[in-house]
Amino acid sequence: MEEKEIGVPLKASRLISEFGDGNSFRNIRSTFHPANIPEELAGKSSNVAHAASVILEKYHASSDADNVIITVVDGMPKLL
């Protein structure tokens, strides 16, 4: 998620409450991509790259590293 988005911590919290803790997924983590990083364009690719770097930093030396699956899901508005 983009850090600059208004209300993003609440949005992340709601998604984690709804789908995390064994409801749909064993564990869900949120990451917030900072704005205004020099020489970086804002968008999905940079958001995913940021999230991957956060996850790699957390799990790189962990014994759980072989059990981590990363999934990216886009939210799509309902079409009439």
N, C-alpha and C positions, 0 to 999 in steps of 0.2 A: 504494500500500500504506500501511497505517497504521503510523506509527512505533512506536506502543505495542504492536503485535503482537510476541510473543516469537519470536525467531529470524527476523525479517523480512529482515535483510540477507543471511543464508544462503539463504533462499527465493528472493530476487531474483537472487542470484548463480547459483543452480542453473537458474532459468528462462532467464537470459541465456545461460548456457553451452549449454543445450539448443537454444534457438531463435534466438539471435543470430549475429552474424558470418557471415552468409550461409547458415546452416543452413535457416532458414525466413524470416528477415527480414534486411535489410541492417544495421539498427542497432536495438538495443533499449536504452532508458534506463529506469532505475528512479527513482521518486521516493517519498519517505517523508513522508506527511502528518503534521505535528506534532499532538499531542493538546492539549486544553485551550485552544484559541484562543477568546478571549472572543466571545460572541454567535454562535457557530458550532456547529451540531449535527453530531455525528460521523455519518458514513455515506458511501454511495457518491457522492452528489452533491458533497459537500465534498471527498472524495478526488480526484475527477475535476477539480474546479475548481482545486485546489492543483496537480495535475500539469500542467494547462493553463497556469497562471501560470509554472511553472518552465520549461516548453517555450517559451513566448512570450518570456521573459526571455533564454533562450539563443539563439533563432533570429531574434528581431525584426529586428535590423540585419544579419543574415547574408545572404550571396548565395545560400545554400541554402534560404532561407525559402519559396520557391515550390515546393520539392520535399519538404516535410515533410507527412506524413500521420499523423494521430493516430488510434489505434484503442484502444478500451476493450474488454477481454474479461473476462467474469466466469468464475470457476472454479465449476463445478457438481459437487457430489458425485455419485458413481455411485449410482443408485437400484437397489434389488434388484428 
